[in-house]
Amino acid sequence: MHTKEHLAALIPSGAALILNTIRWASEIRPVSDLKLPADGKTAANLKPAELKMAAKLISDMMGKWKLEDYAENFSTAVHELVNRKIKAGETESVTPIEDTPKEERSSNVIDLTELLAQSLKRKTGAAGKTEQPAKPKAGPSSKKANSKPAVRKRA
C-alpha cells in the first residue's frame, strides 16, 4: 500500500473500521479481453485416467485448514537480508529519487473526525437548536439597579 495511491472504502464493522481497497476503473479488464482456456474437460483433451489421477492428487493433498500453519515471511526475509548486508559492510548511500518538498503541500487526505464533527454541528444546529431567551434591551429598568439577588432555600 506504500507504493502508489489507492482507492478505498472505509466500512464500519462493529467496534472496528475496515479499510477495503478498491480497483481503479483502468485496472478492470472485460472478460472478453482475457485469454482463458475453453470450458469443460473435453476442451482440454483430458483422458479419463488423467482426470482420475488429478482428483486423487487433490484429495491426497487436502487437509483441515489451520491458520497458524501459514505466515507472511517476505518482510522477515528482507529484514534479515538488510541486517546481513549491514554486518558485512555492504551498505551504500542512497540518493532519493524525488526531492523532498520544501513547502508543505495540501494533500488529498480527508480528516474524517473533522468532517463528522462538522456534520454533527450542522444537524444539531438545524434540528436540535434550543431557543435562547432574548437578551434584555439596554435602557431604563423598572427594577432597582442595586437589588439583592434572591436567596436560595436549602433542602
FENRA-V560608 format. One record per run of one state. SS is the DSSP state (H for helix, E for strand, - for the rest). FROM is the first residue (numbers start at 1). LEN is the number of residues. Records with the same first field share a line. If there is no record, write none. Layout:
# FENRA-V560608
SS=FROM-LEN + FROM-LEN
This chain:
# FENRA-V560608
-=1-6 + 14-2 + 23-2 + 28-3 + 34-14 + 62-5 + 70-4 + 88-24 + 127-29
E=7-7 + 16-7
H=25-3 + 31-3 + 48-14 + 67-3 + 74-14 + 112-15
